[in-house]
Amino acid sequence: MPPPGLSRFNTAHDEAARAALHEVCASRTWGDRILARRPYATAEALYAASDAAMAELTADDLAEAMAGHPPIGRPKPGDRASHREQSGMAGASDALKEELLALNLAYQERFGHVFLICATGRTGEQMRDAVRHRIDNTPEAEREIVRGELGKINRIRLTRIATHAEGDAA
């Protein structure tokens, strides 16, 4: 029997399920592919569908997905997922926050999109070091790294959908 959250997701009306998926990933193509494969017998089947959908996204689909993510260190007000995922920045010094802002801007100028990393469990220093390392990548290599990071973020967010019982704070 699927976990309560997964059962709820499987039986939700398309629009409600689509809205939940949009909170996971801003790519409409990704969301449509996940919806098309419902119902899911297990959370692992949902994660596998997510991975498969992520692997098939075009550059435009990836751009749409990335547009749903705020820069590291500047989560959207009221966005619980971004605040939770970027909690490693909570204790960062002002100097580290300023450095990360400058690196984010340089990265965005080079690649045309925000620096995207699965921030869950990472410190501010680890995220800074990652952007320093990745800023010299080719656009093609960076696009594939971003695809992998989005996949990790999606899995974390899908886990919250699949495993949380009704009324849990997600």
C-alpha positions as CSV (number, residue, x, y, z in Angstrom):
1,M,0.0,0.0,0.0
2,P,1.4,3.4,-1.0
3,P,2.2,5.9,1.8
4,P,-0.7,8.3,2.6
5,G,0.8,11.3,0.7
6,L,1.4,9.2,-2.4
7,S,-2.2,7.8,-2.3
8,R,-3.5,11.4,-1.9
9,F,-1.3,12.5,-4.9
10,N,-2.5,9.6,-7.0
11,T,-6.2,10.4,-6.5
12,A,-6.0,14.2,-6.5
13,H,-7.7,16.0,-9.3
14,D,-5.3,16.9,-12.2
15,E,-5.2,20.6,-11.3
16,A,-4.4,20.0,-7.7
17,A,-1.8,17.4,-8.6
18,R,-0.4,19.8,-11.2
19,A,-0.2,22.6,-8.6
20,A,1.7,20.3,-6.2
21,L,4.1,19.3,-8.9
22,H,4.7,22.9,-9.9
23,E,5.9,23.5,-6.3
24,V,8.4,20.7,-6.9
25,C,9.6,21.8,-10.4
26,A,8.5,24.8,-12.5
27,S,8.9,22.9,-15.8
28,R,5.4,22.2,-17.2
29,T,6.8,19.4,-19.4
30,W,8.3,17.6,-16.3
31,G,5.0,18.0,-14.5
32,D,2.9,16.8,-17.4
33,R,5.1,13.7,-17.7
34,I,4.7,12.9,-14.0
35,L,0.9,13.4,-14.2
36,A,0.6,11.2,-17.2
37,R,2.1,8.2,-15.4
38,R,-0.2,8.3,-12.3
39,P,-1.0,6.3,-10.3
40,Y,2.3,5.3,-8.7
41,A,2.4,2.1,-6.7
42,T,5.4,3.2,-4.7
43,A,7.4,6.3,-3.9
44,E,10.3,4.8,-5.8
45,A,8.2,4.5,-8.9
46,L,7.4,8.2,-8.6
47,Y,11.1,9.0,-8.2
48,A,12.0,6.9,-11.2
49,A,9.4,8.7,-13.3
50,S,10.8,12.0,-12.1
51,D,14.4,11.0,-13.1
52,A,13.2,9.8,-16.5
53,A,11.2,13.0,-17.1
54,M,14.2,15.1,-16.0
55,A,16.5,13.3,-18.4
56,E,14.2,14.1,-21.3
57,L,13.9,17.8,-20.7
58,T,15.1,20.2,-23.4
59,A,17.3,23.2,-22.8
60,D,14.1,25.4,-22.8
61,D,12.4,23.0,-20.3
62,L,15.5,23.3,-18.0
63,A,15.4,27.0,-18.3
64,E,11.7,27.0,-17.2
65,A,12.6,24.7,-14.3
66,M,15.5,27.0,-13.2
67,A,13.3,30.1,-13.3
68,G,11.4,28.7,-10.4
69,H,14.4,28.8,-8.1
70,P,15.6,31.8,-6.2
71,P,19.3,32.6,-6.0
72,I,21.2,30.9,-3.2
73,G,21.1,33.1,-0.1
74,R,18.0,34.9,-1.3
75,P,15.0,32.6,-0.9
76,K,11.6,33.9,-2.0
77,P,9.6,35.4,0.9
78,G,7.0,33.0,2.0
79,D,8.6,30.1,0.1
80,R,8.9,27.4,2.8
81,A,10.8,25.0,0.5
82,S,13.5,27.5,-0.4
83,H,13.9,28.6,3.2
84,R,14.2,25.0,4.4
85,E,16.5,23.9,1.6
86,Q,18.8,27.0,2.0
87,S,19.0,26.7,5.7
88,G,22.7,26.3,5.5
89,M,22.9,30.0,4.7
90,A,21.1,31.0,7.9
91,G,24.2,31.4,10.0
92,A,26.4,32.7,7.2
93,S,28.4,35.8,7.9
94,D,27.6,39.0,6.0
95,A,30.9,38.7,4.2
96,L,30.0,35.2,2.9
97,K,26.6,36.4,1.9
98,E,28.1,39.3,0.0
99,E,30.7,37.0,-1.7
100,L,28.0,34.5,-2.7
101,L,25.8,37.4,-4.1
102,A,28.8,38.5,-6.2
103,L,29.5,34.9,-7.4
104,N,25.8,34.4,-8.2
105,L,25.7,37.5,-10.3
106,A,28.9,36.5,-12.2
107,Y,27.5,33.0,-12.7
108,Q,24.2,34.4,-14.0
109,E,26.0,36.7,-16.4
110,R,28.1,33.8,-17.7
111,F,25.3,31.3,-18.0
112,G,22.1,33.3,-18.2
113,H,20.4,31.7,-15.3
114,V,20.7,31.4,-11.5
115,F,23.3,29.2,-10.0
116,L,21.4,26.0,-9.1
117,I,22.5,23.5,-6.5
118,C,20.8,21.1,-4.2
119,A,21.4,23.2,-1.1
120,T,19.8,20.8,1.4
121,G,22.5,19.8,3.9
122,R,25.1,22.1,2.5
123,T,26.8,25.0,4.4
124,G,27.2,28.4,2.9
125,E,30.9,27.8,2.4
126,Q,30.2,24.5,0.5
127,M,27.7,26.4,-1.8
128,R,30.3,29.2,-2.3
129,D,33.0,26.7,-3.2
130,A,30.6,24.9,-5.6
131,V,29.8,28.1,-7.6
132,R,33.6,29.0,-7.7
133,H,34.3,25.5,-9.1
134,R,31.4,25.4,-11.6
135,I,31.7,29.0,-13.0
136,D,34.5,27.8,-15.4
137,N,32.4,25.0,-16.9
138,T,31.3,25.1,-20.4
139,P,27.6,25.9,-20.9
140,E,26.9,22.4,-22.0
141,A,28.7,20.8,-19.0
142,E,26.9,23.2,-16.7
143,R,23.5,22.4,-18.2
144,E,24.0,18.7,-17.4
145,I,25.2,19.5,-13.8
146,V,22.1,21.6,-13.4
147,R,19.9,18.8,-14.7
148,G,21.4,16.5,-12.0
149,E,21.0,19.1,-9.3
150,L,17.3,19.7,-10.3
151,G,16.8,16.0,-10.1
152,K,18.1,15.9,-6.5
153,I,15.9,18.8,-5.5
154,N,12.8,17.3,-7.2
155,R,13.4,14.0,-5.3
156,I,13.6,15.8,-2.0
157,R,10.4,17.7,-2.7
158,L,8.6,14.6,-4.1
159,T,9.5,12.7,-0.9
160,R,7.7,15.4,1.1
161,I,4.6,14.9,-1.1
162,A,4.8,11.1,-1.0
163,T,5.5,10.6,2.7
164,H,3.5,13.3,4.5
165,A,0.2,12.4,6.0
166,E,-2.7,14.8,5.7
167,G,-2.3,17.8,8.0
168,D,1.5,17.5,8.3
169,A,3.4,20.6,7.7
170,A,5.1,20.0,4.4
